[in-house]
């Protein structure tokens, strides 16, 4: 029997998942959590085989619950549930040890397939994300980009932060996209300002555009 912990802040969705699992002869829901902190706490208590974890829940920084679950001594297999086909989240989830990535709009058969695959020690990626995943891994990473993409002595991460600042993202939005704290973003921005001698957003946008960090503008 595969023991599953359901972690989602929507009670209706949890009820639907629980009803679906109740129909399966080899899968059972052993606990429910409404936020990331509760999911981590319950996992330590009931020791599920698989955790179905909503990507964005209150009570925990995005993917912090995944990090805590996969880093535990007796780590369960974690399958992320999400509404968004987000390549950045997918890549970071795989890096943190997620066993699966399933869109909430997926067919019930795909979700059950993901649970059984995770229990066997295999990985399951939602078919709708397969092409995205392949494109992401074929695309050069920022660290592997040519040196011309890091002008002004900026590090790859500082270049990435500068590009997001120039596109109008707020500090908290940048932190969520890069899976870091707001304080870390502020530190990167301070270093960028010191290295480039630029401090206003207008100056940063002009510099980013001049050095090709905003892509092709139309």
Secondary structure as UniProt FT lines:
FT   STRAND          2..7
FT   HELIX           11..22
FT   TURN            25..26
FT   STRAND          27..33
FT   HELIX           36..46
FT   STRAND          50..54
FT   TURN            58..59
FT   TURN            62..63
FT   HELIX           64..70
FT   TURN            73..74
FT   STRAND          77..82
FT   HELIX           87..95
FT   TURN            96..97
FT   STRAND          100..103
FT   TURN            104..105
FT   HELIX           108..119
FT   TURN            120..121
FT   STRAND          124..125
FT   HELIX           127..138
FT   HELIX           142..144
FT   HELIX           147..153
FT   HELIX           156..166
FT   TURN            167..168
FT   HELIX           171..178
FT   HELIX           182..196
FT   HELIX           201..210
FT   TURN            211..214
//
